[in-house]
Amino acid sequence: MNDCDTCAYCSYDEELDCYTCEMNLDEDEYARFVQWQYKKCPYYRDGDEYKIARKQ
């Protein structure tokens, strides 16, 4: 599974009709991001709000 699927910064854009990352990246960060120079996204934040509740 792709990390983007559960990321809090990923949301559906009705205008583009696709999911997009809402993380505000500068030009250099964006270039590294789209060229897949990261092994794992450094901006990933778990968007699963119920993760803590399931552990209880």
Order of alpha helices (4+ residues) and beta strands (2+ residues): beta-beta-alpha-alpha
